[in-house]
Structures are given as structure tokens and as C-alpha cells.
């Protein structure tokens, strides 16, 4: 297995509102890791959403994480049998800045 990509999918996201990351194509990916870090005093939740097409995203089970002030989260997904992934922050109150990076591993053909 080799590293297929490692990229930022949200840069300085404004957490004074909801934030939706760039959607990532996983067609050549076996597994991935997502790292999110945020500053400030945001309150809400952050989670992974996945889809087998371009539009019907659903919550990835067990990925929802509470946000209450500055912090970080890391998700490691070892089997990805869907085609798209994104990260969604849903604001309750406060504000801050969100950065999200994804690293994908697989076998290029």
C-alpha cells in the first residue's frame, strides 16, 4: 500500500457558522486518516460524512465528536468501500478556525 494523497481539505474554516470540507474522491483508496484541529471558542460537533455517489451523503457511524473550545480530532478508517468523504462541523455557538487534513493510502492501478 502506498500514500496516494495527503492534503488540506479545509483551510482556516470560519467556525462562526457551519463548515463543510472539500469532498474527497476515494476511488483509489483502501483506507485514510483525517486530522482536524481548531482554535478559538467554538461549540458544536464535527463528523465524517460518506457517499457512494456525488450527492447522497450519510453520517459515518461513530465519527461524531463534540467541540467545546480549542481542540483536535483524528479518525483512522482502515476500510473505505464508498466513493466520497467530507467532514462537517455543525455550530451551536462561539467561533474559531478549523483546519482539516486527509491522508489516503491504497494501490494505484
Backbone as CSV, one residue per row, in Angstrom:
resi,resn,N_x,N_y,N_z,CA_x,CA_y,CA_z,C_x,C_y,C_z
1,UNK,0.850,-1.164,0.000,0.000,0.000,0.000,0.903,1.237,0.000
2,UNK,0.503,2.223,-0.764,1.298,3.441,-0.848,0.444,4.672,-0.550
3,UNK,1.134,5.760,-0.241,0.462,7.020,0.013,-0.050,7.575,-1.323
4,UNK,-1.347,7.762,-1.467,-1.934,8.273,-2.704,-2.061,9.793,-2.643
5,UNK,-2.459,10.327,-1.491,-2.520,11.778,-1.327,-2.428,12.138,0.146
6,UNK,-2.038,13.365,0.398,-2.026,13.965,1.725,-2.279,15.449,1.487
7,UNK,-3.472,15.916,1.848,-3.812,17.298,1.500,-4.765,17.920,2.501
8,UNK,-4.724,19.243,2.541,-5.687,20.008,3.329,-7.015,20.030,2.589
9,UNK,-8.100,19.768,3.298,-9.424,19.835,2.673,-10.265,20.961,3.271
10,UNK,-9.775,21.571,4.334,-10.342,22.806,4.866,-9.182,23.626,5.405
11,UNK,-9.089,24.869,4.961,-8.035,25.768,5.426,-8.681,27.002,6.047
12,UNK,-8.414,27.199,7.318,-8.934,28.357,8.055,-10.450,28.499,7.927
13,UNK,-11.166,27.380,8.115,-12.626,27.405,8.083,-13.186,28.265,9.205
14,UNK,-14.170,29.087,8.901,-14.770,30.023,9.852,-15.852,29.315,10.674
15,UNK,-15.545,29.021,11.940,-16.447,28.268,12.794,-17.517,29.136,13.460
16,UNK,-17.689,30.373,12.987,-18.819,31.171,13.466,-20.089,30.767,12.720
17,UNK,-19.941,29.791,11.821,-21.047,29.174,11.093,-20.696,27.722,10.841
18,UNK,-21.576,26.980,10.210,-21.287,25.594,9.845,-20.170,25.572,8.804
19,UNK,-19.373,24.493,8.802,-18.276,24.333,7.846,-18.394,22.953,7.208
20,UNK,-18.308,22.909,5.876,-18.282,21.646,5.138,-16.968,21.606,4.367
21,UNK,-16.189,20.557,4.576,-14.891,20.446,3.903,-15.061,20.169,2.418
22,UNK,-13.970,20.266,1.713,-13.905,19.798,0.323,-14.293,18.312,0.316
23,UNK,-14.994,17.882,-0.717,-15.311,16.467,-0.877,-14.121,15.776,-1.528
24,UNK,-13.748,14.599,-0.992,-12.571,13.880,-1.469,-13.000,12.600,-2.185
25,UNK,-12.417,12.378,-3.363,-12.640,11.163,-4.150,-11.784,10.038,-3.568
26,UNK,-12.425,8.949,-3.186,-11.727,7.811,-2.588,-11.642,6.614,-3.525
27,UNK,-11.815,6.816,-4.830,-11.906,5.686,-5.756,-10.654,4.814,-5.790
28,UNK,-9.484,5.346,-5.417,-8.253,4.543,-5.410,-7.726,4.322,-3.995
29,UNK,-8.575,4.516,-3.012,-8.160,4.484,-1.619,-8.688,3.237,-0.914
30,UNK,-7.807,2.595,-0.151,-8.220,1.475,0.699,-8.562,1.957,2.105
31,UNK,-7.811,2.943,2.589,-8.021,3.492,3.922,-7.493,4.904,3.991
32,UNK,-7.892,5.628,5.026,-7.465,7.018,5.155,-7.476,7.440,6.617
33,UNK,-6.812,8.555,6.875,-6.852,9.202,8.179,-7.208,10.662,7.958
34,UNK,-8.036,11.191,8.839,-8.401,12.602,8.801,-8.015,13.216,10.143
35,UNK,-7.304,14.336,10.068,-6.912,15.089,11.256,-7.552,16.470,11.184
36,UNK,-8.275,16.825,12.236,-8.899,18.143,12.320,-8.379,18.854,13.558
37,UNK,-8.070,20.128,13.406,-7.669,20.948,14.562,-8.387,22.284,14.481
38,UNK,-8.744,22.814,15.645,-9.476,24.072,15.679,-9.012,24.910,16.861
39,UNK,-9.129,26.221,16.685,-8.744,27.186,17.703,-9.959,28.024,18.072
40,UNK,-9.801,28.849,19.084,-10.880,29.735,19.473,-11.793,29.120,20.511
41,UNK,-13.065,29.499,20.456,-14.037,29.029,21.450,-15.300,28.469,20.782
42,UNK,-15.138,27.612,19.765,-16.326,27.072,19.102,-17.020,26.023,19.973
43,UNK,-18.321,25.918,19.799,-19.121,24.877,20.442,-20.003,24.269,19.364
44,UNK,-19.988,22.940,19.275,-20.800,22.243,18.275,-20.349,20.804,18.158
45,UNK,-20.397,20.269,16.951,-19.944,18.901,16.714,-19.301,18.813,15.335
46,UNK,-18.414,17.825,15.195,-17.739,17.595,13.925,-17.826,16.102,13.622
47,UNK,-18.040,15.765,12.342,-18.213,14.359,11.976,-17.820,14.126,10.526
48,UNK,-17.629,12.863,10.200,-17.352,12.424,8.830,-18.674,12.060,8.168
49,UNK,-18.790,12.428,6.881,-19.944,12.022,6.064,-19.409,11.331,4.823
50,UNK,-20.067,10.266,4.400,-19.617,9.476,3.259,-20.742,9.283,2.254
51,UNK,-20.361,8.943,1.003,-21.359,8.712,-0.048,-20.824,7.709,-1.063
52,UNK,-21.730,6.981,-1.684,-21.366,6.075,-2.772,-21.601,6.729,-4.129
53,UNK,-22.055,7.985,-4.099,-22.246,8.767,-5.322,-21.863,10.213,-5.016
54,UNK,-22.268,11.144,-5.837,-21.866,12.535,-5.639,-22.780,13.350,-4.739
55,UNK,-23.907,12.794,-4.292,-24.861,13.668,-3.606,-25.522,13.107,-2.358
56,UNK,-25.547,11.824,-2.143,-26.297,11.254,-1.022,-25.376,10.920,0.150
57,UNK,-24.914,11.960,0.862,-24.001,11.773,1.988,-24.754,11.337,3.237
58,UNK,-24.154,10.425,3.993,-24.700,9.970,5.271,-23.584,10.023,6.315
59,UNK,-23.986,10.108,7.580,-23.013,10.156,8.673,-22.254,8.839,8.768
60,UNK,-20.939,8.926,8.940,-20.130,7.724,9.177,-20.340,7.329,10.643
61,UNK,-20.760,6.083,10.904,-21.093,5.667,12.267,-19.944,5.892,13.256
62,UNK,-20.284,6.485,14.393,-19.317,6.668,15.471,-18.313,7.788,15.268
63,UNK,-18.467,8.591,14.208,-17.464,9.621,13.929,-17.756,10.961,14.583
64,UNK,-18.951,11.177,15.093,-19.310,12.480,15.655,-18.509,12.766,16.930
65,UNK,-17.915,13.956,16.981,-17.095,14.384,18.106,-17.587,15.738,18.591
66,UNK,-17.733,15.885,19.898,-18.148,17.167,20.468,-17.008,18.172,20.393
67,UNK,-17.361,19.409,20.111,-16.414,20.524,20.081,-16.830,21.497,21.171
68,UNK,-15.897,21.816,22.068,-16.170,22.762,23.141,-14.868,23.491,23.467
69,UNK,-14.537,24.499,22.676,-13.260,25.195,22.798,-12.243,24.608,21.851
70,UNK,-11.012,25.122,21.920,-9.943,24.657,21.030,-9.694,23.162,21.224
71,UNK,-9.316,22.470,20.137,-9.068,21.035,20.253,-8.668,20.415,18.934
72,UNK,-8.704,19.090,18.913,-8.345,18.343,17.715,-9.008,16.974,17.752
73,UNK,-9.067,16.344,16.578,-9.625,15.001,16.454,-8.878,14.276,15.344
74,UNK,-8.781,12.963,15.483,-8.161,12.119,14.465,-9.044,10.899,14.264
75,UNK,-9.371,10.636,13.000,-10.119,9.444,12.636,-9.243,8.606,11.721
76,UNK,-9.183,7.308,11.968,-8.443,6.386,11.099,-9.434,5.349,10.584
77,UNK,-9.631,5.354,9.270,-10.579,4.441,8.631,-9.766,3.454,7.801
78,UNK,-9.786,2.188,8.180,-8.925,1.203,7.521,-9.571,0.515,6.326
79,UNK,-10.884,0.642,6.191,-11.581,0.062,5.050,-12.597,1.074,4.536
80,UNK,-12.439,1.490,3.290,-13.327,2.510,2.726,-13.956,1.978,1.439
81,UNK,-15.165,1.448,1.536,-15.861,0.904,0.366,-16.905,1.867,-0.176
82,UNK,-16.669,3.137,-0.046,-17.532,4.176,-0.581,-16.658,5.102,-1.416
83,UNK,-17.271,5.971,-2.203,-16.520,6.763,-3.180,-16.163,8.178,-2.747
84,UNK,-16.865,8.750,-1.786,-16.651,10.143,-1.412,-16.653,10.288,0.111
85,UNK,-15.894,11.281,0.587,-15.893,11.597,2.015,-15.762,13.106,2.184
86,UNK,-16.362,13.620,3.247,-16.231,15.020,3.630,-16.373,15.098,5.147
87,UNK,-15.960,16.227,5.705,-16.092,16.457,7.138,-17.005,17.658,7.328
88,UNK,-17.907,17.565,8.305,-18.883,18.621,8.547,-18.807,19.066,10.006
89,UNK,-18.658,20.373,10.194,-18.760,20.974,11.523,-20.118,21.661,11.604
90,UNK,-20.875,21.344,12.650,-22.169,21.975,12.881,-22.055,22.842,14.127
91,UNK,-22.243,24.126,13.942,-22.063,25.112,15.007,-23.276,25.183,15.925
92,UNK,-23.000,25.291,17.219,-24.026,25.614,18.209,-23.840,27.053,18.681
93,UNK,-22.576,27.411,19.002,-22.265,28.778,19.430,-20.759,29.000,19.318
94,UNK,-20.317,30.210,19.638,-18.897,30.528,19.629,-18.333,30.662,18.226
95,UNK,-17.008,30.811,18.185,-16.334,30.932,16.894,-14.917,30.406,17.010
96,UNK,-14.302,30.176,15.881,-12.935,29.680,15.843,-12.506,29.439,14.414
97,UNK,-11.365,28.793,14.269,-10.795,28.499,12.957,-10.521,27.003,12.868
98,UNK,-10.939,26.387,11.769,-10.846,24.938,11.573,-9.947,24.607,10.392
99,UNK,-9.024,23.664,10.604,-8.190,23.118,9.535,-8.333,21.606,9.545
100,UNK,-8.483,21.028,8.345,-8.674,19.579,8.223,-7.747,19.045,7.140
101,UNK,-7.038,17.959,7.462,-6.128,17.313,6.516,-6.504,15.844,6.397
102,UNK,-6.367,15.292,5.176,-6.641,13.883,4.928,-5.419,13.229,4.292
103,UNK,-5.139,12.012,4.707,-4.064,11.208,4.145,-4.686,9.902,3.657
104,UNK,-4.542,9.604,2.359,-5.148,8.403,1.794,-4.089,7.412,1.342
105,UNK,-4.339,6.136,1.641,-3.423,5.078,1.219,-4.184,4.047,0.393
106,UNK,-3.500,3.499,-0.619,-4.127,2.500,-1.467,-3.127,1.937,-2.451
107,UNK,-3.650,1.308,-3.490,-2.828,0.728,-4.527,-3.237,1.354,-5.846
108,UNK,-2.354,2.127,-6.458,-2.671,2.760,-7.759,-2.610,1.716,-8.839
109,UNK,-3.556,1.837,-9.761,-3.553,0.908,-10.897,-3.577,1.660,-12.196
